[in-house]
């Protein structure tokens, strides 16, 4: 058989397979639409993170090692698009049911999310998919953001103070300084329920929340280790928190309060996150080395590269590779956001200065082999051995 004929036959086989894949994908989304509408009507969770994770693991286990990576990546894309499709079915027209009894085990019937950016928007999306009959309201000053979030919310306002007397859960998804200001201003007026923030520093916020939010309301400091490089509601996702650690700082004396823990873990189950109970001081020290210092290193590196490019008249866009992107991605972060984080957790700047001093002590000349080996140990501890 001629090589051209063989090539043609291979292509025909692939085309026949692709047609079958497309047909089955259409069938899958048709069934998914019916399933979503059934779950909504029956007050069942639309999105169940723990079930999806178990399902993905079962699929991976069935795949031969040779094809596991690419097929798993394709399946992950299908699942992500399916979640977005479910969201559209859920919020389309009048399909969302009126407020009713919460899903078994989900204690929050009335929820207010203050701040509808990436994190707050993702909380809204996840809770809307998990608990379609919960009343969920949003607060944001930006008109465009409110318009983007409105289809997912029962109500959305610039100022949600009217809701403070009758709410089960308030999520403060604001910049850290604004969280403190909100707590000082509105904390004493929360009549009941749980107030949870998602700021990336905890000591100052928790001290303020525990002072201003009074019983029977309870303030808990929270921080999900999740995010994305692009901000705003448009970038929010139902699955942003899935399998991510979520720090929780409960008030002193309530560390063993089983009712509070049950409520917190029901919330994190809806988000798909993993609870990690810590003190505010322990949180701020840990995130210094797991989050904050990388922002400072990325910004400093990008600023130095920029200076070098100016001096040597280099167009970095011509040869920018994935390594540059990975190392400088965080450099796009807002100074206005990080100014307050660094002010409220000065340990990050201290750690950055210590790192610079450590570099000086290593050389030059540097023992590159020792540095690479030490760095590799950290990589393998975090991600396992994945080869060279």
N, C-alpha and C positions, 0 to 999 in steps of 0.2 A: 504494500500500500504506500502511495506517495505521501511524503511528509505533509503536503498541503491538505490532502484528504484526511489524514489523521487529525491535524489541527482543527479542521472543520467539524469532524465528529466530536472532538472534545468540547468544542464550543456549543454544539447542538445539545450535548448532554447537560452542560451547565445551564443553558437557557431553559431546558425542560425542568430542571431542578428549581431554578429561580421562579418559574411560573407557579410551581407547586408551593414554594415558600410564600409567594405573594398571596396566593389563594388562601393558604392557611392563616396568614397574618390577618387578612380581611375577616375571616371567620372568627379569629381570636378576639378582635376588637368588637365584633358584633356581639359575641357572647359577653364580653367585658361590659359593654353598655347595658345589657339586660341585667347582669349581675350587680352593677353599681346602682341601678334604679331599684332593684330588689332590696339591697342592703340599706339604701337610704330609707325606703318605705318601712322596713323592719327595724329601723333604728340600730343597725349593726355598723361596726367600724368599716369605713371604706378602705382605709389604709391601715394594715396591721404590720408594723415593722418587724416584729419578732417572727411572724409567719413567713414574710418575704425572705428574711435571712435564712431560715431553715430550708425554704424551698430552693434558694440559690445554692446552698451547700449540697443539697441532694442532687441538683442538676450537675454541679461540678464533679461530684463523685462518680457520675455515670459516664463522664467523658474520658476518652483515652488521653494520656498525658501529652501526646503529640499535638492534639488539637485543642486542649483545654483552654489555653490562653486566649486565642482569637475567638473561639465560640463563646466563652464566658463573657468576653468584652461585648460581643454582638448581643448576647442575651441581656446583659446589663443595660444596654441602650434600649432594647425592647421594653424592659421593665420600667425604665425611666419615662419613656414616652407613654407607656400605659398609665402611669400615675398621673401624668398631665392630662391625658384623655379622661380619666376618672374625675379629675377636678372639673373639667369643662362640663361633663355630664351632671355633676353634682350642683354646680352653680347656675346652669343654664335655665333661663326663664324662671319659673316658679317651682322648680323641682325640689328646692330645699324645704323640708317640712317645717311646720311651726314648732316653737319651743316645746319640748316635752321632757319626759323622764330621761335622765342621763343613762348612758350605757352602763350595764352592770360593772361595778368596780371603778367607774370614773366619777369622781365626786363633785366635779365642777360644772354646775348647770349654767352659771352666768359668769362670763369671762370678759375682762377688759385688757387689751394690749395697748400700752402707751408707747408710741414710737413704732412706725410701720416700715422700717428699713429692712435690710437683709435679714437680721436676726428676728425682729418682731414680725416681719412678714412671713418668715418661715414657721414661726410659732402659730400664726393665724392659719396658714395652709395646713399644717399638720393636725391642728385641733379640729379644723373644719372637716378634714377627711376622716379623722378618727371618731369624732363625736358630732355627727351632723345635726343633732337636735339641741345641742348646747347653744345658748344665746351668746354670740361672740361680737363684741364691739371693739372699735379701734379709735385711737386718738393720734392725730398728727397735724402739725402746723402747715405742712406743705400741701397745696391744693392738688398738684399732679399726683402725689403719693396717695392722697385720699381717694382720688378717682381710680387709680390702679387697684387699690385694695377693696373698694366698695363692693364688687360682686361677691367677695368672700365673707362679708360682714353683714350682720343684722343692722348695725348702726355704725356710723363713723362721724366723728366731730373734731373740731379744733381743740375743744376743752371738754373733758369728760367728767368734770367735778360732780355733775348731777347723778352720776352712777355710784359714787363712793359709799352710799348708804345701803346699797343692796347688790352686792357682788360676792361671788365665791372665790374668785382669783383675779388678781391684778398682776400683769407682767410688765415690768419697767424695762423697756428695750431702748433706752436713751444713751447718749454719751455719758461718761461716768460723772462729770461735774453736774450735768443736768439731772441725773438720778438723785444726787445729794440735794439739789435745789427742790426737786419734786417732793422728796421725803420731808424736808423742812417745811414746805408749804402745805402739802396735802396729807401727809402721813397721819397727823392727829385726827383727821376727819374720816378715815376709813373705819366704818362701823363694825365690820366683821370680815371673815375670810382670810385668805392667804395673799400676802404681797411678796412677790418674788422679783428680784432684779437679775439682769444678765450681764452686768458690767464686768470688765476684766481685772478690776482691783476690788478687794473685799474689805480691808480693814476699816477704811474711812466710811465706806458705804454701810457696812454692817453696824458700826457704832452709831451712825445716824438713824438707820432704820430701827434698831432696837430701842433707841431713845424716843422716837417720834410715833411709831406705830404701836398702839396700845391695845391690850386685851379687851374684847375677845378676838380682835384681829391679830395676826402673827406675821412678822417679817422674817423672811429667810433670804440670805444672800446666795445668789447663784451665778454660775459662769459656765456656759457650754464651750468646750474646746472645739469649736466649729466656725467656719466662715468661708468666704470666697474673696477673690481679688476685686470683684466689682460690687459696689454697694447698691442699696436701694431695693424697693419692693419688687421691681422687675427682675432682680436676680435671686429673689427668695425661692426656696424649694421645699416641697413637702418632706423630703428625706434629708435635709441638711444635717440633722442631729443624729441620724441613724448610726448606731454603734460608736458614737463619740462619747468621751467622758464628760460628765456634767457635774461640776463642783457644787456642793451644797453646804452652806454654813448655817446651822440652826442656832436659835438663841441659847445662851448659857442656861443650863438647867432643864433644857428640853431635848437633850441629846438622846434620851431613851423614850421620848414620847411616841408611842406606837401609832397613835392616830395621825400625828403629823407626818411621820415617816411613810405611813400607808398612803396618805394623800400625795406626798411628793413623788413617791415611786409610781403611783397611778399616772401622774402627769408625765413623768419621764418615759413610762411605757408607751404613752400616746405619741411622744416625740421620737421614740426609738433609741433614746440615749441611755447611758450607763451611769447610775448615781455614784458619786465619790464624795463621801462626807469628810470635811476638813475644817480646821479652824481658820479664821480670816488670816492670821499671821502665817500659818503654814501654806495657805493658798498663794499669798503674795510672794513668798519666798520661792515656791515651786515654779510659778509662772514666770518669775524673773528669768529662769534658766530654760523653760520650755516654750516661751512665747516672746516676752518683751525684748530680750537681748537680740533676738534675730531681726526684729524691726530696726534696731539701732545699727546693727552690722550691715544690713541691706542698704539702709539709707546712707551710711558712711561710705560704703563701697561704691554705690552709684554716684555719689557726689565726687569721689576721687576719680572715677573713670571719666566723668564729665570733664573735670579739669584737665586730665591727660589728653582727652580727645580734642579739646580746644587748643592746647599747646602744640599738638602734633598735626592738627588739621585733619582729623580722622572722622569719617562718616561711619559711625558704629552700626547704622542700620544695614550697611552693605554686607556685614559678616556676622551679625548677631546670631548665635546658636542657642540651643536649648540650655546649655550651661549658664550662659549669661541671663537668659530669661528666668531660670530657676533661682539664681542667686540675687536677682534684682527685682523680682516680682513685688515684694513687699515695699519697694521704694515708692510705689504709687500711692501709698497710704497718706491720709490727710494729717498735716501737722496739727491742725486745730483739734482733731480727735486725740492724737498722741500727746500733745502738750499736757492735757489734764491727766492722762494715764501716768505719765512720767512724774508729774508733780505729786500724784497720790501714791506712787510706788517708786520712790527715789532709789530703791535697791537696784533697779534696772540700770540706771546710769552708773552706779557704783560697780556693778558687775561688768559693764562695758569697759570702764576704765581699768579694772583688774585684768580683763582680757588683753587690752592693749599692752599693759605692763608685762603680762605673761609672754606675749609675742616678742617683746624686746629681749626677754631673758632667754628665749630659744635661739637667738642668733641675730644677725648672720655670723657665720654660715649656719644654715639650718640642717638639722638631722632629719631630712625629708622622710627617710625610711621609718624612723620612729614615729614621726607625726602621722604618716599614712596608716601605720599599723594601729596606733591608738585610736585614730578616727574610725578605722574599720571596725574596731571592737564596739564602739558606740552604735555604728550603723547596724551591725548584726544583732546587738541587744535590742534595738528598736524594731527592726524589720525582718530579722532572720537572715540566714546566708542565702543570697540570691545569685551567687556567681559573680564573676568579674564583669 
